Amino acid sequence: MSEVYFEKVKESAVGDVTLTLKGGRNETLNKAAYLLGRHAHLAPSNIDLAIMELHTAAKSVGLTDPEIKATIGSGFKRGGENPKILENSDTMPYTVSEFDRLISRLANKEMLVRDQETRKDKIKKAKEAWDRAVPISRDNKDAIRPALLYLNSRGLRASTATNVARFSPNVYDGPAIIFPALSSEGDVQGIQAVLLTPEGKKRIHNGISKYSRGVIAGNVMRIGDEHDGGAIIIVEGPEDALSVHQATSGNVEATIVCTFGKAGMQSYNVPRASDVTICADPDLDVDKCADVLSGDGSTSVHVVRFNELGVENVVDANDYLKEVGEDKLREALALAKPVEQVKQETIEAERQWPTPYDPIDPASIPARRWIYGRHYIRSNVSVLASAGGIGKTSMQTVEALAIATGKALLEDMVHEQCNVWLINLEDPLEEMQRRVAAAMMHYEVKADDVRGRLFLDAGRDLKIIFAKQSRDGLDVDEELREYMADRIEQNNIGMVFVDPWVGANQINENDNVAMNAAIASVRSIADRTDCAFVLTHHIRKMHGDDATVDSVRGAGSLIGAARAARVINKVSQDDALKLGVNEQQSLGIFRVDDGKANLAPPAEKAVYRRMEGVQLPNGEYVGVAVPFKMPDLFDGVTTRDAMKVQRIVGQALEDGDPYRQSVQAKMWVGSAVAEALSLDVEKKHEKAKIRAIVKQWLETDVLRVEQFYDKRQAREVQVVSVGAWITGEEAGL
């Protein structure tokens, strides 16, 4: 039981880290490490792997090794000093010396850095900051004006924060409202400060708007006195706690607990037999929290999801307070449902099966409205995936020109000529202008051919973010979605390229829920505007293997949502030569595979492109994607040539020194083919042609393999002989 419990804690801790973004990464990692330290005694053999997973999650959100090791060291130590004791468990917490040895072992393995600052020192600094801060009250409103303005903007009265929060005029060179993290005895252990402007708006300093000091993990902001059997309302953020306090004060007897984030909900010790209500943000895994909070089973857990109460743009208690007021918030809390009921209602709402089918006239079903090849279709999203530097951006530039002009520049059919919008979030605008200019020069596309039909936006500073994740949850930019849809309709655009997709989001790309939300935003634009979208994405490092649709980086929901998907693979110079390409043309070739129709099409049936240098008037060369066909290895080979090879092979067999099938053999049959066709086996592309011819002729009985008694080896060996002899008439003689 203990190890199962630890695994749940670990999964939650690692999941919280992968969801966090810049501004809250260290704090979330600290809390996650605190959770592992607090539960380390439950599964000692799993600790190393758990910390490694925490490392991986932290790296995925952009933290560096020194930051990760120091933060894990701090959080893990604090957690071990506050071990979780499970009811009915025989597993005992580490003694001080045992845990110190564990810390030393992990530090020696360079999995964490031992925290040299003592817990006592951290708490002392937090208490000093709290003591210096000014109490919030109407009596000193002039001194705390930024805090009052901030509270007012959140729909909160000053009296709600009295004896709860404080104000500091100088945190990171500016004002801040401060919330305390309290121990179970009510002592200040840490503080969280929301940085403010003098006008009461949130302020950003070094990329963060919240600042923590002391020991936050394992402590909470508590309003009211908790006791066994009492009512507890748990929220993630301080503003939500104040909102609930304002709505329930004088009406509901309950302790309000702010855990400073999701991780804190699973490290909070709930008094036995409590009645807990969780104010859940949309992305909170309520089932996991309920498992932890219910403890030995004596505690009942209810939940309120404010985003499901029918009010737009509401995700938490503070949003709900601002939109509908205190009475409605109090009513929502009173109507909180048991976790199991919420879970069952969710299942039932999703399952409205079976649906009766009324057959329709097949002739009335409209045809699919493809724009380009079998790649881009109206009202749908497609995906193009590739490693960097192969040619995907150039290829899509040419495809955009093809669609805008109605010309099959890459020999793919343009089913519908329409206006095109190229969005590149990776390359500067000047670089994209070079690519477009070079492609237009190569394909002789005139300015008037694309003027008013082609739209181009590019640059790393271009802000098109469909969705982002933060400690406050998942946020889909509805304003951006509406803006893009309006502009697409106004400009009659039928095709949109977004390159790269990772630049259009700030989400954990491995999170299927987040990826679905981001793609749903794009699909809603496609649905409304009847436009086709293609999202260009990256593939994982393949270590020399060919990429397939399964190689696309991140959550599988991206490919699942795509109507069509293609994957680009680079063809090395060596492989090109082996396929019969001459040395002059062997560079810059890549293969485009239909990822959803066929994961790995045979090379001879694949679509190939080649990057060709085009010189601009300024003297620079820019690569342009052009159609490329692999050489026909039988080009120029006649029946008479086959007869000539048969005679050479037959004579060798008659002389007792027959040819062999193996390319390593001294008497390789390919030498006979080379002699007859005047080819050079030392040239890779010509050797590739020879091998293909040998393979084909063995399959069609021009040549055949048979047993031959070798006198020198005194045994039978396999040799190449003549199959069905070609007649003079067949050879045209």
N, C-alpha and C positions, 0 to 999 in steps of 0.2 A: 504493500500500500504506500509506503514512504517513497519508494522510487517512482511510482506512478504519479504521486502528488508533485514530486520534484520536476518530473518531465513536463507537467502542465505549467508549472511556474516558469520553467526555462523557455518553453514555447511562447508564452505570453511576453516574457522579458525580451527575447530576441525579436519577436514581432513588433513590439513597441519601438525598438531601435530602428528597424527597417522602414518604419512609417514616418519617422521624424525628418525634419528638414533643417536647413541652416537657421540658427537662432536658438534652437532648443536641443541640438544634438548631444552636447556634453551632459546636459542635465538629465536627459532621457537615458543616456548610457549609464550615468551615475546611479540612477534609480534601478535600472536593470541589474547592474552589478550588485547593488544593495540586496536585491531580491535573491540573487544566487548565493551571496554570502549568508543571508539569513536562513536559507534552507540547505546550506551545504552539507550539514550533518545527516540529512535524510538520504543522500545518495553519494557517498564519498567517491565511489569509483567513477561517477559520471561528471565530476567537477571539471576535469581538464577539457573534455569534449565540449561541455557547456560554455566554458570561457572561450574556446576556439570559435564556437558559433557566434558568440557575442562579438569577437574580433571581426569576423567576416561581415556581420551585419553593420558594424560601425564603419568599416572600410567602404561598404556599399553606399553609405550616405556622405562620404567625403572626409571622414576624420583621418588624421595621420597616425602612424604607429605610436609616436611619443604621447600624443593626446590620449589615444585609446588605452595604453598601458597605465598611464597616470590616473585616468578617470576610473578605470576598472579597479585599480589598487585602492583608491579612496572609497569607492562605493562598496566593494567587497568586504573591506575591513569593517566599515560601519554596520553592514548587515550581520557579519559574524558576531559583533558585539551585542546584537539584538536578535538572538535566534528565535525562530518560530517553533513553538512547542505544540505538537498535535495531540489532541485528545485521543486516548486509547492507542497510543503509539509507544513501542518499547525503545524507539530510537532517541538517544539522549544527545543534547547539544555538546559541542566541543568544549573542553576546558580552555582556559585562557592560553595555557602553554601549548595545548594541542593545536589550537587555531593559529597561534603564532608560527608553529612549525609548518602548518599548511601554507600560510602566507609566504614563508621563506622558500619553501619548495617551488611554489608558483613563480616567485620572483627569480629564483635561480634558473628556471626554464624560460625566463624572459616573457612570461605570459602576462605579467603585470609589474608595476613599479610600486615598491613598498611606500605607503604614505607616511611621510616623516612628520607631518603636522598632526598633532594629537586631536582627538575628538573634542577634548576640553578646550583647546585653543580655537578651533573652528566655532564652537558654540559661544565662546567668550566674545569673539568678534561680532557674531550675529546679535548677541544681547546688547553689546555696546551700540551698535547701529540702531537697534530698536529703542533703546533708552534715550538716544539723542533725538529721535523723531518726535514730531509734534502730534498730540492727540487730535483726532478729527471731531470738531464740534462747531456749531453755529456761533459759539461764543468767541472763537478766534478765526472767523471766516476770512478776514483779510490776510492772515498769515498762511492760510492753507488753500487759497483761492484755486490753484491748478487742480488740487484734489477734488474740491467741490464741483468744479466745472466738469471734470472727468466723470464723477459719480452721476451728475445730472444728465450727462450724455448717455449714460447707461440706464436711465430711468430710476436712479437710486437717490434716496434722501440722505442727508448728512447724518441724521439720527440713526440710520441703519448701520452706519460704519462706526459710530461712537462706541468706544471700548472694544472694537474689533480690529480696525485698521489704523494706521498712522501716516503722517506726511513728513517727507524729508525734502528740504530745499536743495540738497546737493548730493545726488547720486549720479556718478558719471557726468559731472558738469551740468546738472540740471535737476529740476524737481522730479519727485516720484511719490507714488502712493505705495505704502509698505504693508504687507500681510504677514502675520507670524505663523511659523510652523511650530506646533506645541507638542510636548511629550504627553504621555498619558496622565502625568501629574499636573499639566497645565503650564510647564516651564517653557520659555522660548528656547528653541534649539536651532532655529534657522529663520531666515526671512526671505520673502520673494518680493521684489520691487518691480512695479510697472512704471517704466520711464515715461515722463510726461513733458509736454511743452508748457510754457506759461499760460497758454490758452486752454489747457486741459486735454490736448490731443495726445495720442501715443507718439513717443519719440523713439527713433532708431539710433543706437550707438554701437559702432563696430558690428553692424548686422543683426543686433538683437534688440528687442523691446522689453524684455524681462531679464532681471538680474537676480541671482540667488546667492546667498551667503549662509555659512553654517551648515547644519545637517537638515536637509529637507526630507530626504528619503527616510521613510519609517515614521515620520511625524506628520501632523495634520493641523489645519486651521479649524478650530472647534468653536462653535457658538452654542452655548448651553452646556448643561451637565449630563454626562452619560452615566447609565447605570444598568445593571442586569434587568432585562425585561422591558427596557424603554424603547421608544421610537427613535430611529436614526434616519436622517435623510442625507445621502452621500452625493456629492457633486465633484466635478473635476477641477473647476476653476474658482478663484475667490469671488469674482463678480457674480457667478451663479449662486454661491453660498449667500452673499448679501441679498440677492433677489429672493431666494427662498425665505431668508430671515425676515425680510420686509413683508412678504406675503403672509407668513404664518405667525408673526409676533402678536401675542395676545389672543390668538385664535386656536393654535395647535401647539400642543406640548411635545416638542421633539428637539433632539440634538441635531444640529446641522454640521456636517463634516466635509471639509474641502481637502481632497487628497493630493492636490497639485499635479493632476494628470492621471492617466489610465493606470500606470504602473503602481501608483500609490493605493489604488483600490484593492489590489491583491496583496498588499503588505499590511493592511490595516487590521488591527485586532478588534473584532467586534465583541462586545460583552455578550455573554451567554443569553440565549432566549430573547434576543432583540428582535424588533420588527423593523427591517431595513427597507428603505425605498431608494433605488438608484435613479438619479436623473441622468439618463444615458444620452450621450452624443450619438449621432448616426453610425459612427464607425467603431463604437465600443462593443467588444465581444461580451455581451451580457452573460452568456452561459458560463464562460470561464470565470468571470467575476463572481457570479452566484455560487459556483462550486467552492470558491475560497471563502467567501463571506458567510456561507451557511455553516461553516465550521463542523461541529459534531452533529449537525442536523437540527439543533434546537432553535436556530435562527431562521425566520421566514424572510424571504427576499421578494420584493415587488419592484416593478420597473415602470418608468414613464419615459416614453420617447417623444419629445416635443415636435420632432419633424413629422410625426404621424397624426398630429391633432388638427390638421386641416387649415393651418395658417401658413401662408407662403413666407419663404425666406427665414424660417425659424429652425434652429438646430439645438438650442439649449435653453435653460431656464431664464437666463437674462434676456435672450431674444423674445421669449414668450411674454415676459413681464413688460417689455417695451411695447409689444404689439397689442396685447389684449388687457393688460392691467393685473393688479394684485389679486382681485377676486377670482379671475379665471385661472391664475396660476395656482392659487390655493385649491380650487376645484379640481384641477388636473392632478395635483398631488394626492388629493383624497380618493381619486378614481384610479390610482396606480394598480396595476394588475400583477398577480403572481407570475413569476418568471415562466413557469410551466405553461400557464394559460397563454401568455404572449407567444411562446414558442409554437403551441398548437394552432393558434389563430393565424400565425404566419404561414404555417404549412397548409392550412385549409384555404387561405386566400390564394396561394400559388397553384392549387390543384382544383381546377374547375373542369374535370374530365368526366366522361368523354363528350365530344362535341358532335352533334348530328351533322352529316354531310349531305348537302343537296346538290346532286350532279348538275353541271352547267354545260352549255354548248361549247365544245372545244374551239370552234371557230371564233368565239367571242373573247378568247384569251389573247391578250396583246403579246406581240413578239418582244423578246428582250431588246433593249435599245442600246446596243453597243455603239460606242463612239470610235474606239480604236482597237483594231485586231480583236482578240478575245481577252483583252486586258482591262479596259476601262468601260464602264457601263453607267448610264445615268441612274441617279438616286442610290448609288452604291459606293462602297469604299473598297479600294484595291490596295495591295501591299507590294512593294518592291524591296527586296532585302539584299544586302551586299556588304562585303568588307570595304574598307575605305581605299581610295586611290585606284580603283579598277576602271571606272568609266561610267558609273551609274548616273552621275549628274549630267555628264555630257550627253548620254543616251536620252535622258529625259528632256534635255534642252531640245534635241532634234525631234523627239516625239511631240513636244509642244508646238514647234514650228510646223510639223506635219499636220497636226490637228487644226491649227490656225489657218493654214493655207489650203488644206484639203488635198495635199500632195503626199503620196506614199514614199517619203524620203528614205525610210529604212525598209521599204518593201512590205511593211505591214499595212493592211487595208485600213483606210480612213473611212469609216462607215458614215460619219457625220462631221462636216466642217463646223466648228463653233469657236467662240472666244475662249481663250485660255489664260489662266492666272498661275504664274510660276512664283512660288514662295520658297526662298532658300534662307534658312536660319543659321547657316554655317559659314558661308563664304561672303566676303565683302561685296557690295553692289558692283564695284569696278570689275571684280573677277567674273561675276555673272555677265556683265556687259561684254567682257572679252569672249566668254563662251558663246553667247548669242551671236555676236558679230562674226566670229570665226565660222560658226555653223551656217550662218546666212551666206557668207562668202563661198563656202565649199558647195553648198546646194543651190547657189545662185538665186536665193530668195531676196526679193527687192523690199525696200522699206515700205512701199505702198501695199505690199502683200500682207504685212502684219500690223500696219498702223491701225489702231482702234480695235484690233483683234487679240493682241498679245499684251498682257499685263505682267510686270515684273517688280517684285519687292524682295530685297535681300539685305543681309548684314547681320552681324552677331548682336547688334543692339536692337534689332527688330523684335518687339515684344508681342508675340502671338502665343499665349499660354492658355490652352483649353482647360486644363485642370491642374491643381496642385494639392499637395498634402502638407499638413503641418500638425503641430500638437493639438490644434483646434479641430482637426479632422480633414476630410476631403472637400475641396471647394472647386466647383465647376463654374467657370466664368460665363455666366448667362449673358452679360452685357456684350462680351466679345462675340459670342455666338450670334446674337441678334445683329450686331454691326456687320459681321461678315456676310450673313444671309442677305441683309439689305443691299450691300455693295455688289454681291454676286447678281442679285436680281436687277439692280440698276444698270449694271454693265453687261447684262445678258451673257454672263459667263457660264459655259457648260462643262468646263474641265479645270480642276484645281490640283496642282502638285504641291505637296508639303514635304520639304527635304531639309533636315532629317526630322523624323517624328519625335525623337528624343528631345529635340530643341523646342518642341511645341508643348511640352509638359514639364511639370516639376513633381513627378510622382515616382514611387518605387515601381520600376518597370516589371518587377516580378510579382506584383500584387494584382491578381486577376480582377478583384473588385474595382480597384482604382483604374486599371486599364480599361475595363468595360465602361466605366463612367466617362473616361476621356474619349473613347471611340464613339460612345453613344452621343456625345456632344457633336462630333463631326458628322455622324449619320443623320442627326436631326437637321443639320444644315443641308445635307444632301437631299433629304426627304422634302424639306420645305422649298428648296430652289430647283429641284429636279436636276441637280448637278452631279457630276462624277468626281470623286476624290481619289488620289493615290497618295499613300503615306509611305515614305522611304525610311527604312529602318536598317539597323545593323545586325550582323550575325556574330555568333560567338567565335572565339579563336578556334580554328579547325585543325591546327597542327598538321597541315599538309593534306587533310582529307577534303573531299568535295563537300560543299554546303548543300543542304536540302532545306525544305520548309521546316523541318524539325530543328534546324540550326539557328533559326531566327531568335534573337536575344529576347529574354524577358517572358512575360506571361503569355500562355497559349491562347488567351482570349483575343489577342490581336489578330492572329491568323484565323481563328474561329469566326471573327466578325467580317472578314474580308470576302468579297465576292470572287475575287481572283487574286492569286499571289504568284509572284515570280522571284526566282533566286538567281543571282549572278555569281559565276565562278570564273576566276582568272585562269587562263590557259598559259602555262609556263612555256618559255621558248623551247625547252627540251621536249615537252609534250607536243607542241605544235609541229616540230620537226618529225616526231614519230608518226604524226598523222599525215605526213606528206607535204607540209607547208615548206616552201623554200626559205632559206635563211633570211633573205631580204624582207619577207613579209611575216616572219615568225614572232615579232614583238608586238605587244599591245592588243592581243586577241583575248576576248572573253566570251563565255557561253551564257546564254539566258535560258533558264529552265522554267517551265510551267510548274510551279510548286504544288498547286492543288490538284492538277490533272495527273501528274506523274512525277513522283519524287526524284527519280533519277533516269531521265530519258537517255537512250543510247546516244553516244557522242555523234554518230553519223546522222542522227535525226534531229539533233538539237539546233537551236538558232544561235548563230555566231555574229559577233560584232568585233570591229577592230578600231583602235584609236589611231587616227591619222593626223599628223601635224599640219596645221594651216598657218601660214605666215600672215600676220596682220600688217597693215601699212606702217605701223611703228617699229616693225622689225621683229616683234615677239612671235614666238610660235605657240599656238594653243591647240590642244588635242580635241578632235571632233570624232564622234562615233559614226562609223560608216558600216554599211552592210558587208558581210564577209561570208564567203562560202568555202568550206573545206575542199581541197582539190579532189577531183574524181581520180582515184588511184588506178582506174582502168582506162583513163583517157589516153587514146592513141594506141591501145593494145588491140591487135587484130587476131582473127582466127589463124592467119598465116604465122603470126608470132607464136601462138600456142603450138602449132605443128612443129615449128623450128625447135622449141624447147623439148617437145616429145622426142625428136630425133636425137638431140644431145643426151637426154636422160637415157633413152633406149641404148645408145651406143656405149655409154658408160657402164650400163648393166651388162652388156654383152662382153665388154672388155674385162669384166670381173672387178671393177672399181666403181661401184654404184654410188649415187648421191644419197644423202641422208636428209631426214626431215628437220633435225635439230639445227638451229642457227649457230650453235657452237661447234658443230662438226666441221672438220677440214673440208670435206666434200659436201657442203650444204647445198641443197638443190637450188637455193636462191642464186648461187653463182651461175648456174645454167641460165636462169631467167635474166640475170644481169648481162650475160654474154649475148643472149639472143636479142635483147631490147636496148643494148648499148647503155646500160645504167651502171652507176658507180656505188658499190656497197659501202664505201667509206663515207659517203654523204648521207646524213641521217634521213633527210626527207626522201631520197631515192631508195634507201634501204627499207623505209616504211612502205613504199610502193611495192617493192619486191615481195615483202612479207605478205602484204594483202593479196597479191596475185597468187602466190603459192597457196595460201589458205583457201582462196576461192577455187582454184583448179583441183585441189585435193577433195573439196566438197562436191565438185561437179564431175569427177572421174576423168578429168583431163590427165591427171596424175593420180597415182594411188600408192599406198604403203603396203608392202608385202614382206614375207619372210625370205631371207637369203642366207645360204650357207657360206660363211666367211672362212676360207681355208686358213688364213693367218691366225684367226682367233679360235679356229676349230669349233665353231658353234654357229647357230643360226642367229641372225640379227635382222632388225627391221631396216629396210631401205626404201627409197622412192623409185617406183617404176612407172611405165606408161600405163594409163588407163585405157579408155576406148580410143583407139587410134583415129585421128582426124584424117579424112580422105582429102585427096587433091581437089575434088569438086567442092567440098565444104570450105576449103581454104581459098577457093577462087582461082585455082591453077588450071 
